[in-house]
């Protein structure tokens, strides 16, 4: 009788302890231990189940927010990245809310697939792939005209300064999960299947007020007032590069350009380097230069985009000084591989020259010059009657 009573009390105590002490735990924190409703079993390796024959599939950040969230911190958000489980003060409903932790828990197959218990692999739903179905798929595999990259790779603004503590609790939570196409030059669209047509000015809207072309000013300055010494004939040559992105999405960098104390030579060198970019990115350009070495200690280059293929306000040029301060032991100069906006006391900056007044505007830079229809399948313009040219920029009939 005493033995039966003792067993009954032990069972009651164990049941009460189980109900009060049990908390949900993710597989990742248990290793080969599986705990379900207070009953614990140990399986060798990544196995689970009553007889340890079912394989555990890979976990990933769930692509959907959990329906089991709790302001008291006892729901799925307890195990979400950046949640209160990983802070010293734990959950305090008075001072911390769900926004302080993630609302996307780690789940098997990232909640976007079904686990095959025989093989331990996820059978992902359409649109998801990768180990544990952790990533989305790019549409049409970018049609062979682009790269499938993560959001954080395509847009650096997708990074947040306080990651990873609060990264998953913001709109940026899918930065390493959602994939997107980064199209090759000349292609656009969600799946990079559309060709970009030539851009040009709308010839029917041109007047004195809105026929301005873009002028970008590159300024080399030396606050120490010693730029003339830097450019002296017996000094180490100073080189720079110019980077440009055209309206087809192509990115280019010029060969190293020598900066010297001869005004016209600076302009000619810069013009030749820009016009030498591949794919006729800048078919022609006008460059002027002004040296003020004795006064402001500056060299200024004004680059005017006057070609019909580069109408309107262009993407800002990026100017960098290329250098390498190391010298080979044999006495030769190492390759100039360092790019920077400053070298020694010399700095370089770029800005767009302001328009003359508030009434002025730039020429258009629009597909087919607004005077034709873009055939995105081949990337050519079907010009309206009375217009011709690659971008329908030429008026052939005058009324």
C-alpha positions as CSV (number, residue, x, y, z in Angstrom):
1,X,0.0,0.0,0.0
2,X,2.8,2.4,0.9
3,X,4.6,1.5,-2.3
4,X,1.5,2.3,-4.4
5,X,1.0,5.6,-2.6
6,X,4.6,6.5,-3.1
7,X,4.4,5.8,-6.9
8,X,1.2,7.8,-7.1
9,X,2.8,10.8,-5.4
10,X,5.9,10.6,-7.6
11,X,3.8,10.5,-10.8
12,X,1.8,13.5,-9.6
13,X,5.0,15.4,-8.8
14,X,6.6,14.5,-12.2
15,X,3.4,15.5,-14.0
16,X,3.3,18.9,-12.3
17,X,7.0,19.5,-12.9
18,X,6.6,18.6,-16.6
19,X,3.7,21.0,-17.1
20,X,5.5,23.9,-15.4
21,X,9.0,23.4,-16.7
22,X,8.3,22.4,-20.3
23,X,9.2,25.0,-22.9
24,X,9.3,24.6,-26.7
25,X,12.8,24.1,-27.9
26,X,14.1,24.1,-31.5
27,X,15.9,21.1,-32.8
28,X,19.0,23.2,-33.4
29,X,19.5,23.6,-29.7
30,X,18.9,20.0,-28.9
31,X,21.4,18.3,-31.3
32,X,20.4,14.6,-31.3
33,X,18.0,15.1,-28.4
34,X,14.3,15.4,-29.2
35,X,11.9,16.7,-26.4
36,X,8.2,16.6,-27.0
37,X,5.7,17.4,-24.3
38,X,8.1,16.5,-21.6
39,X,9.1,13.1,-23.0
40,X,12.7,13.0,-23.9
41,X,14.4,10.5,-26.2
42,X,17.9,10.4,-27.6
43,X,18.6,9.4,-31.2
44,X,21.9,9.0,-32.8
45,X,22.7,11.6,-35.4
46,X,20.1,13.7,-37.1
47,X,17.2,11.3,-36.4
48,X,13.9,11.7,-34.6
49,X,10.7,9.8,-33.9
50,X,9.7,7.1,-31.4
51,X,12.0,4.6,-33.0
52,X,14.7,7.0,-34.3
53,X,14.1,6.1,-37.9
54,X,12.9,9.5,-39.2
55,X,15.5,11.9,-40.5
56,X,15.5,15.6,-39.5
57,X,15.5,18.0,-42.4
58,X,17.5,21.3,-42.5
59,X,16.1,24.3,-40.7
60,X,16.0,27.8,-42.0
61,X,14.4,31.2,-41.2
62,X,10.7,30.8,-41.9
63,X,9.5,32.6,-45.0
64,X,6.2,33.4,-43.1
65,X,5.6,34.9,-39.7
66,X,4.5,32.5,-37.1
67,X,0.8,32.4,-36.0
68,X,2.1,31.5,-32.5
69,X,3.5,34.8,-31.3
70,X,3.1,36.1,-27.8
71,X,3.7,39.5,-26.1
72,X,4.5,37.4,-23.0
73,X,7.5,35.9,-24.8
74,X,6.3,32.3,-24.6
75,X,5.4,31.8,-28.3
76,X,7.5,31.0,-31.3
77,X,9.1,34.5,-31.1
78,X,11.0,33.1,-28.1
79,X,13.2,31.2,-30.6
80,X,13.3,33.9,-33.4
81,X,16.7,35.5,-34.2
82,X,17.3,38.6,-32.1
83,X,14.6,37.6,-29.7
84,X,14.6,38.0,-26.0
85,X,15.9,34.5,-25.5
86,X,19.3,35.9,-26.3
87,X,19.4,39.0,-24.1
88,X,20.3,39.2,-20.5
89,X,17.1,40.9,-19.3
90,X,14.9,38.3,-21.1
91,X,11.3,39.3,-21.9
92,X,9.6,42.2,-20.2
93,X,6.3,43.0,-21.7
94,X,6.5,46.5,-20.2
95,X,9.6,47.5,-22.0
96,X,10.1,45.1,-24.9
97,X,7.7,44.1,-27.6
98,X,7.6,41.8,-30.6
99,X,9.5,44.4,-32.7
100,X,12.5,43.8,-30.5
101,X,12.7,40.2,-31.6
102,X,12.1,38.5,-34.8
103,X,8.6,37.3,-35.9
104,X,10.1,34.7,-38.2
105,X,11.2,31.6,-36.3
106,X,13.6,28.9,-37.5
107,X,11.5,26.1,-38.9
108,X,12.1,22.9,-40.8
109,X,12.4,23.5,-44.5
110,X,11.8,27.2,-43.7
111,X,8.0,26.6,-43.8
112,X,8.3,26.4,-47.6
113,X,8.7,22.7,-48.2
114,X,7.9,19.2,-47.0
115,X,10.5,17.1,-45.2
116,X,11.1,13.6,-46.7
117,X,11.7,11.6,-43.5
118,X,13.4,8.8,-45.4
119,X,16.1,11.0,-46.9
120,X,16.2,14.0,-44.7
121,X,15.9,16.4,-47.6
122,X,13.3,19.1,-48.2
123,X,10.9,19.0,-51.1
124,X,10.6,22.7,-51.7
125,X,7.4,24.4,-52.9
126,X,7.5,26.1,-56.3
127,X,9.5,29.3,-56.1
128,X,11.9,28.2,-53.3
129,X,15.2,26.3,-53.4
130,X,18.4,25.7,-51.5
131,X,19.2,23.7,-48.4
132,X,16.2,23.9,-46.2
133,X,14.3,25.9,-48.9
134,X,16.0,28.9,-47.5
135,X,16.0,31.0,-50.7
136,X,13.5,32.1,-53.3
137,X,14.2,31.3,-57.0
138,X,14.8,34.0,-59.6
139,X,12.1,34.1,-62.3
140,X,13.1,32.2,-65.4
141,X,16.7,31.9,-64.0
142,X,17.1,35.5,-65.2
143,X,16.6,34.3,-68.8
144,X,20.3,33.8,-69.2
145,X,20.8,37.6,-69.2
146,X,21.6,38.3,-65.6
147,X,22.8,37.0,-62.2
148,X,20.5,35.7,-59.5
149,X,21.7,37.6,-56.3
150,X,20.4,38.2,-52.8
151,X,18.8,41.5,-51.9
152,X,21.8,42.5,-49.8
153,X,24.1,41.9,-52.7
154,X,21.9,43.9,-55.1
155,X,21.3,46.8,-52.8
156,X,23.7,47.8,-50.1
157,X,21.0,49.8,-48.4
158,X,19.4,46.5,-47.4
159,X,22.0,46.2,-44.7
160,X,21.1,47.6,-41.3
161,X,23.6,48.9,-38.8
162,X,22.4,46.9,-35.8
163,X,22.3,43.5,-37.6
164,X,22.0,40.8,-36.5
165,X,20.4,41.9,-33.2
166,X,17.3,43.5,-34.9
167,X,17.9,42.6,-38.5
168,X,15.1,40.0,-38.5
169,X,12.6,42.3,-36.8
170,X,12.6,44.9,-39.6
171,X,11.4,45.0,-43.2
172,X,15.0,43.8,-44.1
173,X,14.5,40.3,-42.6
174,X,14.6,38.7,-46.0
175,X,17.8,40.3,-47.1
176,X,19.6,37.0,-47.5
177,X,16.5,35.0,-48.5
178,X,14.8,36.8,-51.3
179,X,16.7,36.6,-54.6
180,X,16.5,39.0,-57.5
181,X,17.9,39.3,-60.9
182,X,20.7,41.7,-61.6
183,X,20.5,42.1,-65.4
184,X,23.4,42.3,-67.8
185,X,24.0,45.5,-69.8
186,X,21.2,46.1,-72.2
187,X,18.5,44.0,-70.4
188,X,15.8,44.8,-67.9
189,X,12.7,43.4,-66.3
190,X,12.1,41.1,-63.4
191,X,13.5,38.2,-65.3
192,X,16.0,40.2,-67.5
193,X,14.0,39.1,-70.6
194,X,13.4,42.6,-72.0
195,X,16.0,44.4,-74.2
196,X,16.6,48.1,-73.5
197,X,15.9,50.4,-76.4
198,X,18.1,53.4,-77.3
199,X,17.4,56.6,-75.4
200,X,17.2,60.0,-76.8
201,X,15.8,63.5,-76.7
202,X,12.2,64.3,-77.7
203,X,12.7,66.5,-80.7
204,X,9.3,68.1,-80.5
205,X,9.8,69.5,-77.0
206,X,13.2,71.2,-77.6
207,X,13.4,74.9,-76.9
208,X,16.0,77.2,-75.5
209,X,14.8,76.6,-71.9
210,X,15.0,72.8,-72.0
211,X,17.8,72.0,-74.4
212,X,20.6,72.0,-71.8
213,X,23.1,69.1,-71.8
214,X,24.7,67.8,-68.7
215,X,28.0,69.3,-67.6
216,X,30.0,67.5,-64.8
217,X,32.8,69.3,-63.2
218,X,35.8,67.3,-61.8
219,X,38.0,69.3,-59.3
220,X,41.4,68.2,-58.1
221,X,42.4,70.4,-55.2
222,X,45.3,70.5,-52.7
223,X,44.5,72.4,-49.4
224,X,48.2,72.5,-48.7
225,X,48.6,74.6,-51.9
226,X,51.3,72.3,-53.2
227,X,49.5,70.8,-56.3
228,X,52.0,72.5,-58.7
229,X,54.8,70.6,-57.0
230,X,52.8,67.3,-57.3
231,X,52.5,67.9,-61.0
232,X,56.1,69.0,-61.6
233,X,58.0,67.3,-64.3
234,X,60.4,65.6,-61.9
235,X,57.6,64.5,-59.5
236,X,56.0,61.0,-59.5
237,X,53.2,61.1,-62.1
238,X,49.6,61.5,-60.7
239,X,47.0,59.3,-62.4
240,X,43.2,59.1,-62.0
241,X,40.3,57.1,-63.5
242,X,36.7,58.0,-64.3
243,X,33.9,55.5,-63.9
244,X,30.6,55.9,-65.8
245,X,27.3,54.0,-66.0
246,X,25.2,54.4,-69.2
247,X,21.4,54.1,-69.5
248,X,21.8,50.5,-70.6
249,X,23.1,49.6,-67.2
250,X,26.7,49.1,-68.3
251,X,29.4,50.2,-65.9
252,X,32.8,51.3,-67.2
253,X,36.1,52.6,-65.9
254,X,38.6,54.5,-68.1
255,X,42.3,53.6,-68.3
256,X,44.5,55.6,-65.9
257,X,44.7,59.2,-67.1
258,X,47.7,61.3,-66.4
259,X,47.1,64.6,-64.6
260,X,49.7,67.3,-65.5
261,X,50.2,71.1,-65.4
262,X,49.3,71.6,-69.1
263,X,45.6,72.7,-69.3
264,X,44.9,71.5,-72.9
265,X,46.7,68.3,-72.3
266,X,44.5,67.4,-69.4
267,X,41.4,68.0,-71.5
268,X,42.6,66.0,-74.4
269,X,43.7,63.1,-72.2
270,X,40.3,62.9,-70.4
271,X,38.3,63.2,-73.7
272,X,40.3,60.4,-75.3
273,X,39.9,58.1,-72.3
274,X,36.1,58.7,-72.1
275,X,35.6,58.2,-75.8
276,X,37.7,55.1,-75.7
277,X,35.2,53.3,-73.4
278,X,33.9,50.0,-74.8
279,X,30.5,49.6,-76.6
280,X,30.5,53.3,-77.5
281,X,29.2,54.1,-74.0
282,X,30.2,57.8,-74.7
283,X,30.5,58.2,-78.5
284,X,31.7,61.8,-78.1
285,X,32.2,64.3,-75.4
286,X,33.6,67.8,-75.0
287,X,36.2,68.5,-72.2
288,X,37.8,71.7,-71.1
289,X,40.3,72.2,-68.3
290,X,41.5,75.0,-66.2
291,X,44.6,75.0,-64.1
292,X,44.9,77.3,-61.1
293,X,48.1,76.1,-59.5
294,X,49.3,79.4,-58.1
295,X,46.1,80.6,-56.6
296,X,43.5,78.0,-55.4
297,X,45.9,75.1,-56.2
298,X,43.2,73.4,-58.3
299,X,42.8,71.6,-61.6
300,X,39.3,71.7,-63.0
301,X,37.9,69.6,-65.8
302,X,34.4,70.4,-67.3
303,X,32.9,67.4,-69.2
304,X,30.0,68.2,-71.4
305,X,27.7,65.4,-72.6
306,X,26.8,66.8,-76.0
307,X,26.3,63.6,-78.0
308,X,22.7,62.6,-79.1
309,X,23.3,59.2,-77.3
310,X,23.9,60.9,-74.0
311,X,21.2,63.5,-73.8
312,X,19.7,64.7,-70.5
313,X,21.2,64.4,-67.1
314,X,23.6,61.5,-66.9
315,X,24.7,59.3,-64.0
316,X,27.4,61.0,-62.0
317,X,30.9,60.2,-62.9
318,X,33.1,58.7,-60.2
319,X,36.7,60.0,-60.1
320,X,39.4,58.2,-58.2
321,X,43.2,58.8,-57.9
322,X,45.1,55.6,-58.6
323,X,48.4,55.0,-56.9
324,X,50.6,52.7,-54.9
325,X,53.1,54.0,-52.5
326,X,55.2,50.8,-52.4
327,X,58.3,50.5,-54.5
328,X,59.7,47.2,-55.6
329,X,63.0,46.1,-54.0
330,X,64.5,46.1,-57.5
331,X,63.6,49.8,-57.7
332,X,60.6,49.6,-60.0
333,X,57.2,51.0,-59.2
334,X,54.5,48.5,-58.2
335,X,51.2,48.5,-60.3
336,X,48.7,51.3,-59.5
337,X,45.9,49.3,-58.0
338,X,44.7,51.6,-55.2
339,X,41.7,53.8,-56.1
340,X,40.7,56.6,-53.7
341,X,39.2,60.1,-53.7
342,X,42.3,61.4,-52.0
343,X,46.1,60.8,-52.2
344,X,48.6,62.5,-50.0
345,X,47.1,66.0,-49.8
346,X,45.3,65.9,-53.2
347,X,41.6,65.3,-53.3
348,X,39.2,64.9,-56.2
349,X,35.4,65.6,-56.3
350,X,32.6,65.6,-58.9
351,X,29.5,67.7,-59.2
352,X,26.9,68.5,-61.8
353,X,27.1,72.1,-63.0
354,X,23.9,73.9,-62.1
355,X,21.5,75.1,-64.8
356,X,21.4,78.8,-65.5
357,X,18.1,79.5,-63.9
358,X,14.9,78.0,-62.4
359,X,13.2,78.0,-65.8
360,X,15.9,75.9,-67.5
361,X,15.8,72.1,-67.7
362,X,17.7,69.2,-69.3
363,X,17.0,67.5,-72.6
364,X,15.0,64.3,-72.3
365,X,16.7,60.9,-72.1
366,X,13.8,58.6,-72.7
367,X,13.3,55.3,-74.7
368,X,12.9,56.0,-78.4
369,X,12.8,59.8,-77.7
370,X,9.1,59.6,-77.0
371,X,8.6,59.4,-80.8
372,X,8.5,55.6,-81.2
373,X,7.5,52.3,-79.6
374,X,10.2,50.1,-78.1
375,X,10.2,46.5,-79.3
376,X,11.7,45.0,-76.1
377,X,12.1,41.6,-77.8
378,X,14.9,42.9,-80.0
379,X,15.7,46.3,-78.4
380,X,14.9,48.5,-81.4
381,X,12.6,51.5,-81.8
382,X,9.7,51.5,-84.2
383,X,9.5,55.2,-84.9
384,X,6.3,57.1,-85.6
385,X,5.8,58.6,-89.0
386,X,8.0,61.6,-89.6
387,X,10.7,60.4,-87.3
388,X,13.8,58.3,-87.8
389,X,17.1,57.5,-86.2
390,X,18.2,54.9,-83.7
391,X,16.3,56.6,-80.9
392,X,13.8,58.4,-83.2
393,X,15.7,61.5,-82.4
394,X,15.7,62.8,-86.0
395,X,12.6,64.6,-87.4
396,X,12.3,63.6,-91.1
397,X,9.0,65.4,-91.9
398,X,8.4,69.1,-91.1
399,X,4.9,70.5,-91.2
